[in-house]
């Protein structure tokens, strides 16, 4: 069993490697990213530039799975830095796929997508639910999903797309998410009140990073997850509920503040996942948010 992790210094990738070593100890793993060395000092690491096709040729795709974690995240930032978002998110994946074809690889590309491709709804969202793209990042991710589908259909590229809602937690010291929960935790741990735009009633699916990684790993090596899209499940809560659980542990409060103009225009509304499709494959979650927050190191 062999795997390649591209974007190996990212939050998800660092945690995924930790889980992979424990769930698939005999799996040979090669790591790739743009820094000189791996941030955690891992061996079998190669420096690459995902935007340089000659550099991308260093990736050994004679393996079972290629995890693609290179990406530029952000919401309103994409409007000002659209070139960076399009290049890293879209050209990066296309360069990877082109190299896959050149090497005549039979690997499965594992691609993490986002809740932001969906149109918000008060009902749980299945994979074929209506789509809406309110940011450059959102349409980048959906474009990449479509590139994989197109190359899969035309050239036989194998892939599996996993849509992630709100990941939280870490198994690696220093490898934390900078997203929704990361913001809440950073405020609370500094003794500051957690601020929420509006009334905080928007609902999300929250998934511990270990559960995210288990889904990605098991899906990568499963014959039931090929050339398809899956929602990764978790716990469905409002932003206010999650913030209050964190605030309660740190002795701070939750404050509601008005939406800034742009933030309000790009707010998606409720995005709660129906993960029944992936559950039917036999992959489930093990973590609970309220248990995690009690155990977070102070």
C-alpha positions as CSV (number, residue, x, y, z in Angstrom):
1,X,0.0,0.0,0.0
2,X,1.4,3.4,-1.1
3,X,0.2,7.0,-0.8
4,X,1.3,10.5,-1.7
5,X,0.3,13.5,0.3
6,X,0.6,16.8,-1.6
7,X,0.4,19.9,0.5
8,X,1.8,17.9,3.4
9,X,2.3,20.9,5.7
10,X,-1.4,21.8,5.8
11,X,-3.7,21.4,8.8
12,X,-5.6,18.4,7.4
13,X,-2.5,16.8,5.9
14,X,-0.5,16.8,9.2
15,X,-3.4,15.3,11.1
16,X,-4.1,12.8,8.3
17,X,-0.5,11.5,8.3
18,X,-0.8,11.0,12.1
19,X,-3.9,8.9,11.6
20,X,-2.6,7.1,8.5
21,X,0.4,5.8,10.4
22,X,-1.8,4.3,13.0
23,X,-4.6,2.9,10.8
24,X,-2.4,1.8,7.9
25,X,1.1,1.2,9.5
26,X,2.4,-0.7,6.5
27,X,1.5,2.1,4.0
28,X,4.5,3.7,2.4
29,X,3.9,7.5,2.3
30,X,5.7,10.2,0.3
31,X,5.2,13.9,1.2
32,X,5.3,17.0,-0.9
33,X,5.0,20.7,-0.3
34,X,6.6,24.1,-1.1
35,X,8.8,24.6,2.0
36,X,12.4,23.3,2.3
37,X,11.5,20.7,4.9
38,X,8.4,19.2,6.5
39,X,7.1,21.2,9.3
40,X,7.0,18.2,11.7
41,X,10.4,16.9,10.6
42,X,9.0,14.0,8.7
43,X,11.3,12.1,6.3
44,X,10.5,11.0,2.7
45,X,9.7,14.7,2.0
46,X,10.2,16.5,-1.4
47,X,10.0,20.2,-2.0
48,X,7.7,21.1,-5.0
49,X,6.0,24.1,-6.5
50,X,2.5,23.0,-7.6
51,X,2.4,25.8,-10.2
52,X,5.5,24.6,-11.9
53,X,4.9,21.6,-14.1
54,X,8.5,20.4,-14.1
55,X,8.5,20.6,-10.3
56,X,5.2,18.7,-10.2
57,X,6.8,15.9,-12.1
58,X,8.7,15.0,-8.9
59,X,5.5,13.6,-7.4
60,X,5.6,9.8,-7.5
61,X,2.1,8.7,-8.6
62,X,3.0,5.0,-8.7
63,X,0.8,4.6,-5.7
64,X,-2.7,3.7,-4.5
65,X,-3.8,7.2,-3.4
66,X,-2.8,10.8,-3.9
67,X,-4.2,13.1,-1.3
68,X,-4.4,16.7,-2.7
69,X,-4.3,19.3,0.1
70,X,-2.7,22.2,-1.7
71,X,-5.2,25.1,-1.6
72,X,-5.8,28.8,-0.8
73,X,-8.7,29.3,1.6
74,X,-10.6,32.4,2.5
75,X,-13.9,34.2,2.0
76,X,-13.8,37.9,1.1
77,X,-10.1,37.7,0.5
78,X,-10.6,36.0,-2.8
79,X,-12.2,39.1,-4.3
80,X,-9.0,41.0,-3.9
81,X,-6.6,38.2,-4.6
82,X,-8.5,36.3,-7.3
83,X,-5.4,35.5,-9.3
84,X,-3.8,33.7,-6.3
85,X,-7.0,31.8,-5.6
86,X,-7.5,30.7,-9.2
87,X,-3.8,29.7,-9.7
88,X,-3.3,27.8,-6.5
89,X,-6.7,26.2,-6.2
90,X,-7.5,25.5,-9.9
91,X,-4.2,25.5,-11.8
92,X,-2.6,23.5,-9.0
93,X,-5.1,20.7,-9.3
94,X,-4.9,20.8,-13.1
95,X,-1.1,20.5,-13.0
96,X,-1.5,17.5,-10.7
97,X,-4.0,15.8,-13.0
98,X,-1.9,16.4,-16.0
99,X,1.1,14.8,-14.3
100,X,-1.2,11.9,-13.3
101,X,-1.9,11.4,-17.0
102,X,1.7,11.7,-18.0
103,X,2.7,9.1,-15.5
104,X,-0.2,6.9,-16.6
105,X,-1.1,6.6,-12.9
106,X,-3.8,4.3,-11.6
107,X,-3.9,6.1,-8.2
108,X,-7.1,7.6,-6.7
109,X,-7.0,11.3,-6.2
110,X,-8.5,12.3,-2.9
111,X,-9.8,15.8,-3.0
112,X,-11.3,17.8,0.0
113,X,-14.1,20.1,-1.0
114,X,-16.3,22.4,1.1
115,X,-19.8,23.2,2.4
116,X,-19.6,26.5,0.5
117,X,-20.6,24.9,-2.8
118,X,-24.1,24.4,-1.5
119,X,-27.0,26.8,-1.4
120,X,-28.1,27.2,2.2
121,X,-31.2,25.3,3.3
122,X,-33.1,24.6,6.5
123,X,-33.0,20.9,5.5
124,X,-30.0,18.5,5.5
125,X,-28.1,18.8,2.3
126,X,-27.5,15.7,0.2
127,X,-24.6,15.7,-2.3
128,X,-26.9,16.6,-5.2
129,X,-28.6,19.5,-3.4
130,X,-28.7,22.9,-5.2
131,X,-25.4,24.7,-5.5
132,X,-24.6,28.4,-5.0
133,X,-21.3,30.2,-5.1
134,X,-21.0,33.4,-3.1
135,X,-17.2,33.6,-3.1
136,X,-14.2,33.1,-5.4
137,X,-13.1,30.2,-3.1
138,X,-16.5,28.5,-3.4
139,X,-16.4,28.5,-7.1
140,X,-12.8,27.4,-7.1
141,X,-13.7,24.3,-5.2
142,X,-16.7,23.4,-7.4
143,X,-14.6,24.0,-10.5
144,X,-12.0,21.6,-9.2
145,X,-14.8,19.0,-8.5
146,X,-15.8,19.4,-12.1
147,X,-12.3,19.1,-13.4
148,X,-12.0,15.7,-11.7
149,X,-15.3,14.6,-13.1
150,X,-14.4,15.6,-16.6
151,X,-10.9,14.0,-16.5
152,X,-12.4,10.9,-14.9
153,X,-15.0,10.6,-17.6
154,X,-12.7,11.4,-20.6
155,X,-9.3,10.0,-19.5
156,X,-10.1,7.5,-16.8
157,X,-8.6,9.5,-13.9
158,X,-9.8,8.0,-10.6
159,X,-10.8,10.3,-7.8
160,X,-13.0,10.7,-4.8
161,X,-14.3,14.1,-3.5
162,X,-15.2,14.6,0.2
163,X,-17.1,17.7,1.2
164,X,-16.2,19.0,4.7
165,X,-18.3,21.4,6.6
166,X,-16.7,22.7,9.9
167,X,-13.6,20.7,11.0
168,X,-12.2,21.2,14.5
169,X,-9.6,20.0,16.9
170,X,-6.1,18.6,16.2
171,X,-4.0,15.5,16.9
172,X,-0.7,17.3,16.3
173,X,0.5,20.2,18.5
174,X,0.4,23.4,16.6
175,X,-1.6,22.0,13.7
176,X,-4.9,23.8,14.3
177,X,-7.6,25.0,12.1
178,X,-7.8,28.7,11.5
179,X,-11.5,28.5,10.7
180,X,-14.7,28.9,12.7
181,X,-13.9,26.8,15.8
182,X,-10.3,28.0,15.7
183,X,-11.5,31.6,16.0
184,X,-13.8,30.8,18.8
185,X,-11.2,28.9,20.7
186,X,-8.5,31.6,20.3
187,X,-10.8,34.3,21.6
188,X,-11.9,32.2,24.6
189,X,-8.4,31.0,25.5
190,X,-7.3,34.6,25.6
191,X,-10.0,35.4,28.1
192,X,-12.0,37.4,25.5
193,X,-15.7,37.0,24.7
194,X,-16.6,35.1,21.5
195,X,-18.2,37.3,18.9
196,X,-20.8,36.1,16.5
197,X,-22.3,37.9,13.5
198,X,-26.0,38.3,13.8
199,X,-27.9,36.0,16.2
200,X,-25.6,33.0,15.6
201,X,-28.5,30.8,14.6
202,X,-26.9,29.5,11.3
203,X,-26.5,25.8,11.6
204,X,-23.4,23.8,10.5
205,X,-22.1,20.2,10.6
206,X,-19.1,20.1,13.0
207,X,-16.6,17.2,12.5
208,X,-13.6,16.4,14.6
209,X,-10.3,16.3,12.6
210,X,-9.7,12.6,13.4
211,X,-13.2,11.7,12.0
212,X,-12.4,13.8,8.9
213,X,-9.1,11.9,8.4
214,X,-10.6,8.5,9.0
215,X,-13.2,9.3,6.3
216,X,-10.5,10.4,3.8
217,X,-8.2,7.4,4.5
218,X,-10.9,4.7,4.5
219,X,-12.5,6.2,1.4
220,X,-9.1,6.4,-0.3
221,X,-8.6,2.6,0.0
222,X,-12.2,1.6,-0.5
223,X,-13.6,0.2,-3.8
224,X,-16.9,1.7,-2.8
225,X,-15.5,5.2,-3.1
226,X,-14.5,5.8,-6.7
227,X,-15.4,8.7,-9.0
228,X,-18.0,10.0,-6.6
229,X,-18.8,12.8,-4.1
230,X,-19.5,12.3,-0.4
231,X,-20.5,14.6,2.5
232,X,-18.5,13.9,5.7
233,X,-20.9,13.8,8.6
234,X,-20.6,15.0,12.2
235,X,-22.8,16.9,14.7
236,X,-25.3,19.4,13.6
237,X,-25.3,22.6,15.8
238,X,-25.9,26.3,15.4
239,X,-22.8,28.6,15.6
240,X,-24.3,29.9,18.9
241,X,-24.5,26.4,20.4
242,X,-20.9,25.7,19.6
243,X,-19.7,29.1,20.8
244,X,-21.6,28.6,24.1
245,X,-20.0,25.2,24.7
246,X,-16.6,26.8,24.3
247,X,-17.4,29.9,26.3
248,X,-18.8,27.9,29.2
249,X,-15.5,26.0,29.5
250,X,-13.4,29.2,29.5
251,X,-15.7,31.4,31.6
252,X,-16.3,34.0,28.9
253,X,-19.5,35.1,27.1
254,X,-20.9,35.0,23.6
255,X,-21.5,38.4,22.1
256,X,-23.7,39.1,19.0
257,X,-22.4,41.8,16.7
258,X,-23.9,43.2,13.5
259,X,-22.7,41.7,10.2
260,X,-20.2,43.7,8.3
261,X,-21.6,44.5,4.8
262,X,-19.5,42.0,2.8
263,X,-19.8,39.2,5.4
264,X,-23.6,39.5,5.3
265,X,-23.6,39.3,1.5
266,X,-21.5,36.1,1.4
267,X,-23.2,34.3,4.3
268,X,-24.5,31.0,3.2
269,X,-27.2,30.4,5.8
270,X,-27.7,26.9,7.2
271,X,-25.4,24.2,5.7
272,X,-26.1,20.9,7.5
273,X,-24.9,17.7,5.9
274,X,-26.9,14.5,5.2
275,X,-24.0,12.0,5.3
276,X,-26.1,8.9,4.7
277,X,-24.3,8.1,1.5
278,X,-20.9,7.8,3.2
279,X,-22.5,6.0,6.2
280,X,-23.7,3.4,3.9
281,X,-20.1,2.7,2.9
282,X,-19.5,1.9,6.6
283,X,-17.6,5.0,7.8
284,X,-18.8,6.7,10.9
285,X,-17.8,9.4,13.4
286,X,-16.5,8.7,17.0
287,X,-16.0,12.2,18.5
288,X,-18.4,14.6,20.2
289,X,-17.9,18.3,20.4
290,X,-18.8,18.7,24.1
291,X,-16.3,15.9,25.0
292,X,-13.5,17.5,22.9
293,X,-13.8,21.0,24.4
294,X,-13.5,19.5,27.9
295,X,-10.2,17.9,26.9
296,X,-8.6,20.8,25.1
297,X,-5.3,21.8,26.7
298,X,-5.5,25.1,28.5
